């Protein structure tokens, strides 16, 4: 195969032409006559391109002519694709077709017989495509006509059925109106009587439940008062227990300080006796031994006196706490069933006697007689029990 023939027949232009033909065959036939004329024009140019591939001598076409024609054909194929997708109209394709014609104008002319045969073949091909499209449209129109006839027949059947149903419903309504009013009235009266009877039973049950709820509420109020009294007694007993614990701790502290005082006094006595022996003074002067004996003894005895005083203070504090515990423990059992006003009065007096008056008395005197007086006054306020 000669160089020019291979270069011509294997050029990329012809693949673009094949792509354009495939797209052209897939495009639907337009409805308007102007667009059909534009389709005819594009089809004849595409037929001319295809004919040029077979009837052109490759020696007469240069590579630049092939490249220019390929560029125009590529643009033509692209616009055909846009027409297929609905983005372009046939009017927008015409400029691309004109570019192809312009590019082909640079090619050497075909012989008249070949040119005419090409045009005739293109016209025959387009005519055949138009006839095929017309046949397809006719077949589709016949199918649509048949479908419309079927739909019209079904619509007539539906209208007849609807008319029959309307007649039947009208008759049923008339029958119901004439014969059902009495049944409805009787049914309504019967159910009204049943509803009224159930409403009366419900009202009676509701009243009974309300009375029972009131009784339960009253009992709950009584239980609440009793529970409050029990909680108050528990609280007082807890406080009394705290005072008992405090009294126990103070008693233990008093015992500890008493033991310390006893030990210190024993040490002081032992020192005083031991310092009386001559071997202890080791020949010291009389005044020196006397100062050593009496000074150390006095110092140790002072420590013992301080410990004894602390023991006494803790002992008194334990007695006070124990007496308060006794007062609080004995108070609530006597108040449990007294009127609330009298309970509050006695509690206030007890609190005042324990925490105010007795505190003032403690500053002036360290006697526990004040607590006994408190207990006597509280007992005196209690009503006599038959």
C-alpha positions as a Markdown table, in Angstrom:
| # | Residue | x | y | z |
|---|---|---|---|---|
| 1 | Unk | 0.0 | 0.0 | 0.0 |
| 2 | Unk | 1.4 | 3.4 | -1.0 |
| 3 | Unk | 2.2 | 6.0 | 1.7 |
| 4 | Unk | -0.5 | 8.5 | 0.6 |
| 5 | Unk | -3.2 | 5.8 | 0.4 |
| 6 | Unk | -2.4 | 4.5 | 4.0 |
| 7 | Unk | -2.2 | 8.1 | 5.3 |
| 8 | Unk | -5.6 | 8.9 | 3.8 |
| 9 | Unk | -7.6 | 5.8 | 4.7 |
| 10 | Unk | -6.2 | 5.4 | 8.3 |
| 11 | Unk | -6.7 | 9.0 | 9.2 |
| 12 | Unk | -8.6 | 9.9 | 12.5 |
| 13 | Unk | -11.2 | 11.8 | 10.3 |
| 14 | Unk | -13.0 | 8.6 | 9.3 |
| 15 | Unk | -13.5 | 7.5 | 12.9 |
| 16 | Unk | -15.1 | 10.8 | 13.6 |
| 17 | Unk | -17.3 | 10.4 | 10.6 |
| 18 | Unk | -18.4 | 6.9 | 11.9 |
| 19 | Unk | -19.2 | 8.4 | 15.3 |
| 20 | Unk | -21.3 | 11.2 | 13.6 |
| 21 | Unk | -23.2 | 8.5 | 11.6 |
| 22 | Unk | -23.9 | 6.5 | 14.7 |
| 23 | Unk | -25.2 | 9.6 | 16.5 |
| 24 | Unk | -27.2 | 10.7 | 13.4 |
| 25 | Unk | -29.0 | 7.3 | 13.2 |
| 26 | Unk | -30.0 | 7.6 | 16.9 |
| 27 | Unk | -31.5 | 11.1 | 16.6 |
| 28 | Unk | -35.3 | 11.2 | 16.5 |
| 29 | Unk | -37.1 | 12.7 | 13.5 |
| 30 | Unk | -38.1 | 16.4 | 14.3 |
| 31 | Unk | -41.7 | 17.5 | 14.1 |
| 32 | Unk | -41.4 | 20.8 | 12.3 |
| 33 | Unk | -40.7 | 21.1 | 8.6 |
| 34 | Unk | -37.9 | 23.7 | 9.0 |
| 35 | Unk | -36.0 | 21.4 | 11.3 |
| 36 | Unk | -36.5 | 18.4 | 9.0 |
| 37 | Unk | -35.0 | 20.5 | 6.2 |
| 38 | Unk | -32.0 | 21.2 | 8.4 |
| 39 | Unk | -31.8 | 17.4 | 9.1 |
| 40 | Unk | -31.8 | 16.8 | 5.4 |
| 41 | Unk | -28.9 | 19.2 | 4.9 |
| 42 | Unk | -26.9 | 17.6 | 7.7 |
| 43 | Unk | -27.6 | 14.1 | 6.3 |
| 44 | Unk | -26.5 | 15.0 | 2.8 |
| 45 | Unk | -23.2 | 16.5 | 4.1 |
| 46 | Unk | -22.6 | 13.4 | 6.2 |
| 47 | Unk | -23.3 | 11.2 | 3.1 |
| 48 | Unk | -20.8 | 13.4 | 1.2 |
| 49 | Unk | -18.1 | 12.8 | 3.8 |
| 50 | Unk | -18.7 | 9.1 | 3.7 |
| 51 | Unk | -18.6 | 9.1 | -0.1 |
| 52 | Unk | -15.3 | 11.1 | -0.1 |
| 53 | Unk | -13.7 | 8.3 | 1.8 |
| 54 | Unk | -14.3 | 5.8 | -1.0 |
| 55 | Unk | -14.2 | 8.0 | -4.1 |
| 56 | Unk | -11.3 | 10.4 | -3.4 |
| 57 | Unk | -7.7 | 9.7 | -4.5 |
| 58 | Unk | -5.5 | 10.0 | -1.4 |
| 59 | Unk | -2.7 | 11.6 | -3.6 |
| 60 | Unk | -4.9 | 14.6 | -4.1 |
| 61 | Unk | -5.5 | 15.4 | -0.4 |
| 62 | Unk | -2.8 | 16.8 | 1.8 |
| 63 | Unk | -2.4 | 16.1 | 5.6 |
| 64 | Unk | -3.4 | 19.8 | 6.4 |
| 65 | Unk | -6.6 | 19.3 | 4.5 |
| 66 | Unk | -7.4 | 16.1 | 6.4 |
| 67 | Unk | -6.7 | 17.9 | 9.8 |
| 68 | Unk | -9.0 | 20.8 | 8.9 |
| 69 | Unk | -11.8 | 18.5 | 7.8 |
| 70 | Unk | -11.3 | 16.4 | 10.9 |
| 71 | Unk | -11.7 | 19.5 | 13.2 |
| 72 | Unk | -14.9 | 20.5 | 11.4 |
| 73 | Unk | -16.2 | 16.9 | 11.5 |
| 74 | Unk | -15.5 | 16.6 | 15.2 |
| 75 | Unk | -17.5 | 19.8 | 15.9 |
| 76 | Unk | -20.3 | 18.4 | 13.7 |
| 77 | Unk | -20.3 | 15.1 | 15.7 |
| 78 | Unk | -20.3 | 17.0 | 19.0 |
| 79 | Unk | -23.3 | 19.2 | 18.0 |
| 80 | Unk | -25.2 | 16.0 | 16.8 |
| 81 | Unk | -24.6 | 14.6 | 20.3 |
| 82 | Unk | -26.1 | 17.8 | 21.9 |
| 83 | Unk | -29.1 | 17.5 | 19.6 |
| 84 | Unk | -29.6 | 13.9 | 20.7 |
| 85 | Unk | -29.6 | 14.9 | 24.4 |
| 86 | Unk | -31.9 | 17.9 | 23.8 |
| 87 | Unk | -29.3 | 20.6 | 24.5 |
| 88 | Unk | -29.2 | 21.9 | 20.9 |
| 89 | Unk | -31.7 | 22.5 | 18.1 |
| 90 | Unk | -31.1 | 21.7 | 14.5 |
| 91 | Unk | -30.7 | 25.4 | 13.8 |
| 92 | Unk | -27.6 | 25.3 | 16.0 |
| 93 | Unk | -26.1 | 22.4 | 14.1 |
| 94 | Unk | -26.2 | 24.2 | 10.7 |
| 95 | Unk | -23.0 | 26.3 | 11.4 |
| 96 | Unk | -21.1 | 23.2 | 12.1 |
| 97 | Unk | -22.4 | 21.6 | 8.9 |
| 98 | Unk | -21.3 | 24.7 | 7.0 |
| 99 | Unk | -17.8 | 24.4 | 8.4 |
| 100 | Unk | -17.6 | 20.8 | 7.1 |
| 101 | Unk | -18.7 | 22.0 | 3.6 |
| 102 | Unk | -16.1 | 24.7 | 3.8 |
| 103 | Unk | -13.4 | 22.2 | 4.7 |
| 104 | Unk | -14.5 | 19.9 | 1.9 |
| 105 | Unk | -14.3 | 22.8 | -0.6 |
| 106 | Unk | -10.5 | 22.6 | -0.3 |
| 107 | Unk | -10.5 | 19.0 | -1.6 |
| 108 | Unk | -10.3 | 18.3 | -5.3 |
| 109 | Unk | -13.7 | 17.9 | -6.9 |
| 110 | Unk | -15.1 | 14.4 | -7.6 |
| 111 | Unk | -15.9 | 13.3 | -11.1 |
| 112 | Unk | -19.4 | 14.4 | -12.0 |
| 113 | Unk | -20.7 | 10.8 | -12.2 |
| 114 | Unk | -19.3 | 9.9 | -8.8 |
| 115 | Unk | -20.5 | 13.2 | -7.4 |
| 116 | Unk | -24.0 | 12.7 | -8.7 |
| 117 | Unk | -24.1 | 9.1 | -7.7 |
| 118 | Unk | -23.0 | 10.2 | -4.2 |
| 119 | Unk | -25.7 | 12.8 | -4.0 |
| 120 | Unk | -28.3 | 10.3 | -5.3 |
| 121 | Unk | -27.2 | 7.7 | -2.8 |
| 122 | Unk | -27.4 | 10.3 | 0.0 |
| 123 | Unk | -30.8 | 11.4 | -1.2 |
| 124 | Unk | -32.0 | 7.8 | -1.4 |
| 125 | Unk | -30.6 | 7.0 | 2.0 |
| 126 | Unk | -32.3 | 10.0 | 3.6 |
| 127 | Unk | -35.5 | 9.2 | 1.8 |
| 128 | Unk | -35.5 | 5.7 | 3.1 |
| 129 | Unk | -34.8 | 7.0 | 6.6 |
| 130 | Unk | -37.7 | 9.4 | 6.3 |
| 131 | Unk | -40.0 | 6.7 | 5.0 |
| 132 | Unk | -38.9 | 4.4 | 7.9 |
| 133 | Unk | -39.5 | 7.2 | 10.4 |
| 134 | Unk | -43.0 | 7.9 | 8.8 |
| 135 | Unk | -43.8 | 4.2 | 9.1 |
| 136 | Unk | -42.8 | 4.1 | 12.7 |
| 137 | Unk | -44.9 | 7.2 | 13.4 |
| 138 | Unk | -47.9 | 5.6 | 11.7 |
| 139 | Unk | -47.5 | 2.4 | 13.7 |
| 140 | Unk | -47.1 | 4.4 | 16.9 |
| 141 | Unk | -50.2 | 6.5 | 16.0 |
| 142 | Unk | -52.2 | 3.3 | 15.3 |
| 143 | Unk | -51.1 | 1.9 | 18.7 |
| 144 | Unk | -52.1 | 5.2 | 20.4 |
| 145 | Unk | -55.4 | 5.2 | 18.5 |
| 146 | Unk | -56.1 | 1.6 | 19.7 |
| 147 | Unk | -55.2 | 2.5 | 23.3 |
| 148 | Unk | -57.5 | 5.5 | 23.2 |
| 149 | Unk | -60.3 | 3.3 | 21.9 |
| 150 | Unk | -59.7 | 0.8 | 24.7 |
| 151 | Unk | -59.6 | 3.6 | 27.3 |
| 152 | Unk | -62.8 | 5.1 | 25.9 |
| 153 | Unk | -64.5 | 1.6 | 26.1 |
| 154 | Unk | -63.4 | 1.2 | 29.7 |
| 155 | Unk | -64.5 | 4.7 | 30.5 |
| 156 | Unk | -67.9 | 4.0 | 29.2 |
| 157 | Unk | -68.1 | 0.8 | 31.3 |
| 158 | Unk | -67.0 | 2.8 | 34.4 |
| 159 | Unk | -69.6 | 5.5 | 33.7 |
| 160 | Unk | -72.3 | 2.8 | 33.4 |
| 161 | Unk | -71.1 | 1.1 | 36.6 |
| 162 | Unk | -71.0 | 4.5 | 38.4 |
| 163 | Unk | -74.5 | 5.3 | 37.2 |
| 164 | Unk | -75.8 | 1.9 | 38.4 |
| 165 | Unk | -74.1 | 2.4 | 41.8 |
| 166 | Unk | -75.5 | 5.9 | 42.1 |
| 167 | Unk | -79.0 | 4.5 | 41.5 |
| 168 | Unk | -78.5 | 1.7 | 44.0 |
| 169 | Unk | -77.1 | 4.1 | 46.6 |
| 170 | Unk | -80.0 | 6.5 | 46.0 |
| 171 | Unk | -82.5 | 3.7 | 46.5 |
| 172 | Unk | -80.7 | 2.5 | 49.6 |
| 173 | Unk | -80.7 | 6.0 | 51.1 |
| 174 | Unk | -84.4 | 6.3 | 50.4 |
| 175 | Unk | -85.1 | 3.0 | 52.0 |
| 176 | Unk | -83.0 | 3.8 | 55.0 |
| 177 | Unk | -84.7 | 7.2 | 55.4 |
| 178 | Unk | -88.2 | 5.7 | 55.3 |
| 179 | Unk | -87.6 | 2.6 | 57.4 |
| 180 | Unk | -84.6 | 3.4 | 59.6 |
| 181 | Unk | -85.8 | 6.5 | 61.4 |
| 182 | Unk | -87.9 | 4.6 | 63.9 |
| 183 | Unk | -85.1 | 2.0 | 64.5 |
| 184 | Unk | -82.6 | 4.8 | 65.1 |
| 185 | Unk | -85.0 | 6.6 | 67.5 |
| 186 | Unk | -85.6 | 3.4 | 69.5 |
| 187 | Unk | -81.8 | 2.6 | 69.5 |
| 188 | Unk | -81.0 | 6.1 | 70.6 |
| 189 | Unk | -83.6 | 6.0 | 73.4 |
| 190 | Unk | -82.4 | 2.6 | 74.6 |
| 191 | Unk | -78.8 | 3.7 | 74.8 |
| 192 | Unk | -79.7 | 7.1 | 76.4 |
| 193 | Unk | -81.4 | 5.2 | 79.2 |
| 194 | Unk | -78.5 | 2.8 | 79.6 |
| 195 | Unk | -76.1 | 5.8 | 79.6 |
| 196 | Unk | -78.2 | 7.6 | 82.2 |
| 197 | Unk | -78.4 | 4.5 | 84.4 |
| 198 | Unk | -74.6 | 4.0 | 84.2 |
| 199 | Unk | -74.0 | 7.7 | 85.0 |
| 200 | Unk | -76.2 | 7.4 | 88.1 |
| 201 | Unk | -74.3 | 4.3 | 89.2 |
| 202 | Unk | -71.0 | 6.1 | 88.5 |
| 203 | Unk | -72.1 | 9.1 | 90.5 |
| 204 | Unk | -73.0 | 6.9 | 93.4 |
| 205 | Unk | -69.7 | 5.1 | 93.2 |
| 206 | Unk | -67.8 | 8.4 | 92.9 |
| 207 | Unk | -69.6 | 9.8 | 96.0 |
| 208 | Unk | -68.8 | 6.6 | 98.0 |
| 209 | Unk | -65.2 | 6.7 | 96.8 |
| 210 | Unk | -65.0 | 10.4 | 97.8 |
| 211 | Unk | -66.3 | 9.7 | 101.3 |
| 212 | Unk | -63.9 | 6.8 | 101.6 |
| 213 | Unk | -61.1 | 9.1 | 100.4 |
| 214 | Unk | -62.0 | 11.7 | 103.0 |
| 215 | Unk | -62.0 | 9.1 | 105.7 |
| 216 | Unk | -58.6 | 7.9 | 104.5 |
| 217 | Unk | -57.3 | 11.4 | 104.4 |
| 218 | Unk | -58.5 | 12.0 | 108.0 |
| 219 | Unk | -56.8 | 8.8 | 109.1 |
| 220 | Unk | -53.6 | 9.8 | 107.3 |
| 221 | Unk | -53.7 | 13.2 | 109.1 |
| 222 | Unk | -54.0 | 11.4 | 112.4 |
| 223 | Unk | -51.2 | 9.1 | 111.5 |
| 224 | Unk | -49.2 | 12.0 | 110.4 |
| 225 | Unk | -49.7 | 13.7 | 113.8 |
| 226 | Unk | -48.8 | 10.6 | 115.7 |
| 227 | Unk | -45.8 | 10.0 | 113.4 |
| 228 | Unk | -44.7 | 13.6 | 114.1 |
| 229 | Unk | -44.9 | 13.0 | 117.8 |
| 230 | Unk | -42.9 | 9.8 | 117.5 |
| 231 | Unk | -40.3 | 11.5 | 115.4 |
| 232 | Unk | -40.1 | 14.3 | 117.9 |
| 233 | Unk | -39.7 | 11.8 | 120.7 |
| 234 | Unk | -37.0 | 10.0 | 118.7 |
| 235 | Unk | -35.2 | 13.2 | 118.1 |
| 236 | Unk | -35.3 | 14.1 | 121.8 |
| 237 | Unk | -34.2 | 10.6 | 122.7 |
| 238 | Unk | -31.4 | 11.0 | 120.2 |
| 239 | Unk | -30.4 | 14.3 | 121.8 |
| 240 | Unk | -30.6 | 12.7 | 125.2 |
| 241 | Unk | -28.4 | 9.8 | 124.0 |
| 242 | Unk | -25.9 | 12.4 | 122.7 |
| 243 | Unk | -25.9 | 14.0 | 126.2 |
| 244 | Unk | -25.4 | 10.5 | 127.7 |
| 245 | Unk | -22.4 | 9.9 | 125.4 |
| 246 | Unk | -21.0 | 13.3 | 126.3 |
| 247 | Unk | -21.5 | 12.5 | 130.1 |
| 248 | Unk | -19.7 | 9.2 | 129.6 |
| 249 | Unk | -16.8 | 11.0 | 127.8 |
| 250 | Unk | -16.5 | 13.6 | 130.6 |
| 251 | Unk | -16.6 | 10.8 | 133.2 |
| 252 | Unk | -13.7 | 9.0 | 131.5 |
| 253 | Unk | -11.8 | 12.3 | 131.2 |
| 254 | Unk | -12.4 | 12.9 | 134.9 |
| 255 | Unk | -11.1 | 9.4 | 135.8 |
| 256 | Unk | -8.0 | 10.0 | 133.7 |
| 257 | Unk | -7.2 | 13.4 | 135.4 |
| 258 | Unk | -7.9 | 11.8 | 138.8 |
| 259 | Unk | -5.4 | 9.0 | 138.1 |
| 260 | Unk | -2.8 | 11.6 | 136.9 |
| 261 | Unk | -3.4 | 13.7 | 140.1 |
| 262 | Unk | -3.0 | 10.6 | 142.3 |
| 263 | Unk | 0.2 | 9.6 | 140.5 |
| 264 | Unk | 1.6 | 13.2 | 140.8 |
| 265 | Unk | 0.7 | 13.4 | 144.5 |
| 266 | Unk | 2.4 | 10.0 | 145.1 |
| 267 | Unk | 5.5 | 11.3 | 143.3 |
| 268 | Unk | 5.4 | 14.5 | 145.4 |
| 269 | Unk | 5.1 | 12.5 | 148.7 |
| 270 | Unk | 7.9 | 10.1 | 147.6 |
| 271 | Unk | 10.1 | 13.0 | 146.8 |
| 272 | Unk | 9.4 | 14.7 | 150.1 |
| 273 | Unk | 10.1 | 11.6 | 152.2 |
| 274 | Unk | 13.2 | 10.6 | 150.2 |
| 275 | Unk | 14.6 | 14.1 | 150.5 |
| 276 | Unk | 14.5 | 13.9 | 154.3 |
| 277 | Unk | 17.2 | 11.2 | 154.5 |
| 278 | Unk | 20.8 | 12.4 | 155.1 |
| 279 | Unk | 22.2 | 10.3 | 152.3 |
| 280 | Unk | 20.0 | 12.1 | 149.8 |
| 281 | Unk | 21.2 | 15.6 | 150.7 |
| 282 | Unk | 24.8 | 14.4 | 150.5 |
| 283 | Unk | 26.1 | 16.7 | 153.2 |
| 284 | Unk | 24.4 | 19.8 | 151.8 |
| 285 | Unk | 23.5 | 22.7 | 154.1 |
| 286 | Unk | 20.2 | 22.6 | 155.9 |
| 287 | Unk | 18.7 | 25.5 | 154.0 |
| 288 | Unk | 19.8 | 24.1 | 150.7 |
| 289 | Unk | 18.2 | 20.7 | 151.4 |
| 290 | Unk | 15.1 | 22.4 | 152.7 |
| 291 | Unk | 14.8 | 24.5 | 149.5 |
| 292 | Unk | 15.3 | 21.5 | 147.3 |
| 293 | Unk | 12.8 | 19.4 | 149.2 |
| 294 | Unk | 10.1 | 22.0 | 149.6 |
| 295 | Unk | 10.5 | 23.5 | 146.1 |
| 296 | Unk | 10.3 | 20.3 | 144.1 |
| 297 | Unk | 7.5 | 19.0 | 146.3 |
| 298 | Unk | 5.5 | 22.2 | 145.9 |
| 299 | Unk | 6.0 | 22.2 | 142.1 |
| 300 | Unk | 5.0 | 18.5 | 141.8 |
| 301 | Unk | 2.1 | 19.1 | 144.2 |
| 302 | Unk | 1.0 | 22.1 | 142.0 |
| 303 | Unk | 0.8 | 19.8 | 139.0 |
| 304 | Unk | -1.2 | 17.3 | 141.0 |
| 305 | Unk | -3.6 | 20.1 | 142.2 |
| 306 | Unk | -4.1 | 21.2 | 138.6 |
| 307 | Unk | -4.9 | 17.6 | 137.6 |
| 308 | Unk | -7.3 | 17.2 | 140.5 |
| 309 | Unk | -9.1 | 20.5 | 139.5 |
| 310 | Unk | -9.4 | 19.3 | 135.9 |
| 311 | Unk | -10.8 | 16.0 | 137.2 |
| 312 | Unk | -13.3 | 17.9 | 139.3 |
| 313 | Unk | -14.4 | 20.1 | 136.4 |
| 314 | Unk | -14.9 | 17.0 | 134.1 |
| 315 | Unk | -16.8 | 15.2 | 136.8 |
| 316 | Unk | -19.2 | 18.2 | 137.3 |
| 317 | Unk | -19.7 | 18.5 | 133.5 |
| 318 | Unk | -20.5 | 14.7 | 133.4 |
| 319 | Unk | -23.1 | 15.2 | 136.1 |
| 320 | Unk | -24.7 | 18.1 | 134.3 |
| 321 | Unk | -24.9 | 16.2 | 131.0 |
| 322 | Unk | -26.3 | 13.1 | 132.8 |
| 323 | Unk | -29.0 | 15.3 | 134.4 |
| 324 | Unk | -29.9 | 16.9 | 131.1 |
| 325 | Unk | -30.2 | 13.4 | 129.6 |
| 326 | Unk | -32.5 | 12.4 | 132.4 |
| 327 | Unk | -34.7 | 15.5 | 131.8 |
| 328 | Unk | -34.9 | 15.0 | 128.1 |
| 329 | Unk | -35.6 | 11.3 | 128.5 |
| 330 | Unk | -38.4 | 11.8 | 131.0 |
| 331 | Unk | -39.9 | 14.8 | 129.1 |
| 332 | Unk | -41.4 | 13.2 | 125.9 |
| 333 | Unk | -43.3 | 10.3 | 127.5 |
| 334 | Unk | -45.2 | 12.8 | 129.6 |
| 335 | Unk | -45.9 | 15.0 | 126.5 |
| 336 | Unk | -46.9 | 12.4 | 124.1 |
| 337 | Unk | -50.7 | 12.6 | 124.6 |
| 338 | Unk | -51.0 | 16.2 | 125.7 |
| 339 | Unk | -52.5 | 19.0 | 123.6 |
| 340 | Unk | -50.1 | 20.5 | 121.1 |
| 341 | Unk | -50.2 | 24.0 | 122.7 |
| 342 | Unk | -49.4 | 22.6 | 126.2 |
| 343 | Unk | -46.6 | 20.5 | 124.6 |
| 344 | Unk | -45.0 | 23.5 | 122.9 |
| 345 | Unk | -45.3 | 25.5 | 126.2 |
| 346 | Unk | -43.6 | 22.8 | 128.2 |
| 347 | Unk | -40.9 | 22.2 | 125.6 |
| 348 | Unk | -40.2 | 25.9 | 125.5 |
| 349 | Unk | -40.0 | 26.1 | 129.3 |
| 350 | Unk | -37.7 | 23.1 | 129.4 |
| 351 | Unk | -35.4 | 24.5 | 126.7 |
| 352 | Unk | -35.3 | 27.8 | 128.5 |
| 353 | Unk | -34.6 | 26.2 | 131.9 |
| 354 | Unk | -31.9 | 23.8 | 130.5 |
| 355 | Unk | -30.0 | 26.1 | 128.0 |
| 356 | Unk | -30.6 | 29.6 | 129.4 |
| 357 | Unk | -31.4 | 29.8 | 133.1 |
| 358 | Unk | -29.2 | 26.9 | 134.1 |
| 359 | Unk | -26.3 | 28.3 | 132.0 |
| 360 | Unk | -26.6 | 31.6 | 133.9 |
| 361 | Unk | -26.8 | 29.6 | 137.2 |
| 362 | Unk | -23.7 | 27.6 | 136.1 |
| 363 | Unk | -21.7 | 30.8 | 135.8 |
| 364 | Unk | -22.7 | 31.9 | 139.4 |
| 365 | Unk | -22.7 | 28.4 | 141.0 |
| 366 | Unk | -21.5 | 25.0 | 140.0 |
| 367 | Unk | -24.3 | 23.1 | 141.8 |
| 368 | Unk | -26.6 | 20.6 | 140.1 |
| 369 | Unk | -29.6 | 21.7 | 142.1 |
| 370 | Unk | -30.8 | 23.8 | 139.1 |
| 371 | Unk | -31.5 | 20.6 | 137.1 |
| 372 | Unk | -33.5 | 19.1 | 139.9 |
| 373 | Unk | -35.6 | 22.3 | 140.0 |
| 374 | Unk | -36.1 | 22.1 | 136.3 |
| 375 | Unk | -37.4 | 18.6 | 136.6 |
| 376 | Unk | -39.7 | 19.5 | 139.5 |
| 377 | Unk | -41.1 | 22.5 | 137.5 |
| 378 | Unk | -41.8 | 20.4 | 134.4 |
| 379 | Unk | -43.5 | 17.7 | 136.4 |
| 380 | Unk | -45.6 | 20.4 | 138.1 |
| 381 | Unk | -46.8 | 21.7 | 134.7 |
| 382 | Unk | -48.2 | 18.2 | 133.7 |
| 383 | Unk | -51.9 | 17.7 | 134.2 |
| 384 | Unk | -53.0 | 15.2 | 136.8 |
| 385 | Unk | -53.8 | 11.7 | 135.4 |
| 386 | Unk | -56.9 | 10.0 | 136.6 |
